[in-house]
Amino acid sequence: MHKAASTRRATVCLFSFHPLLLSEFQRLLTGENVARVLDRRVEANQLPEPLLSVPRASVYVVEAHSQRQVTEAFVTAILARYPKGRLVVIAEKLNEGSVFPLLRHGVKGLLKYSEVVAFLPRTLREVADGGFWVPRALLSAFVDSTLEEARRPRAAPAGVRMSKREQEVLELLMQNLSNKEIGSKLHMSERTAKFHVSNLLAKYAVQRRADLILLFVQAERDRQ
C-alpha cells in the first residue's frame, strides 16, 4: 500500500525519431498532469554518441527503429548511464525476434503505437513503480525460451532474503511447474505450495510467475 502519493509528477524522458510521438506524449501526459516529458529527439539511422546526454528520469521511453541494432544501442547507452533505469520501448510491431533481445538488455515495458492512447499512462506508472508491462503471449514465449537455455536461476536480485523452503520452491517454479507439481516434489500440499509461491511473488513485488522469471533473467544479465 502506497502512503500519500507524491504530488510531484513523474519525469518521462523520450528518445524519439518522429515529432508526432512527442506531441502525443505531451497531450496524454502533460495535459492531464500525469508526467513531465523531457524530449531527446534523435536522428534516424544515427547510433547514439558514446557520451549520449541522458537526464535523470522516472522512466525512459525509446521509440523503436526499423533497424534493431539502433534501438538496442540506445537502450544500452541509457542503461550504461543509469543501470537501474526503467525502460519502455514503443514499436509498430512486437515480435519475438525484436522483443527477446530487448528484454535481455533490461527493458521493462513494451508497447505498440496502436496502444499508446489506451495504455501509455498506465504502462509508465507500472514500470516506474518497479513492475513490467509486457504482452502476456510474448512474455510467456520469452520465459519458455529462457527455460530451455537454463532450467534454474543462477543469480537472484539483490536485497531479498528467502528461507530454505522458499529457495526450493523457487527452483521448481523457475522450471515452470504448477503448484500441484511443486507440492508433489517437495512433499507438501498444493495449498502450501501456492502459499510459498504467493510469498515469493510478494517479496519480489511482481504479480505473475513469468514476471519473476524475467526478473531473474535480468539479474543474471547484470552479473555478466
Steps between C-alpha positions, in 0.01 A plus 500: 500500500644835395491774757386841392595504138752768414360815348808523278446388145709219361763590242495316169798532267403425141755404234302520176559525127164655409351825636147358500589261782617790716181697439293192594699459821450864590127471436456181703736575787565870539146610425360266767777592745617138500866557425756750378645405162865558414560495125818343365438500127746280311587476133384199302774251409738658750645292780531670839822683578720350774417799718128499433324762712271307730321702769372336817139387456240271655458311173687504169303438183676402178324503166600184316694542179449284190856379551507299821863581577419871517227441760726272704784753483282769660377258768861405578613864511223598742567207733872571489422842647227377740534122555178492703306709252147392413460467123200471269528442125222604262483330161265451208513122544625273777640160409732251665798593284495864608359458851719227650829694464338809652378304803846352547650849482275612786192656340202486739214607275390443140220690330372524143418835338138389474487456880651835599173688542335225703790384716787752512430656845432158655811348342724778627357480853545123510860513380592799719367312803732207434270279294496371143272572206557224246229332288410171664558285190845647435599476865393135514697424183803678645474300822476175304808583293693602808410180686633298208838671542522466879258301708579674828606850606866567572461850638236661715410870507673659796328615816253213550547223754343159456457204731642164397149380415434808286823435312387144431162622380664766284724250324195296400298808411781602265448167324144617431343231719146542630421536870382140503824378343708709742308359793548145378876538458544668841252272681260778591141577412407701193359767733832529686688523172266777388565682829877494442463610137279793607760600758773499236297715263433745783866512607609586149205738447369328186157357424576217257739206493626614160594838646702326772689293244570812295633669813748217554602498135586868518683454832716238331567741215614767745753261650663418169 
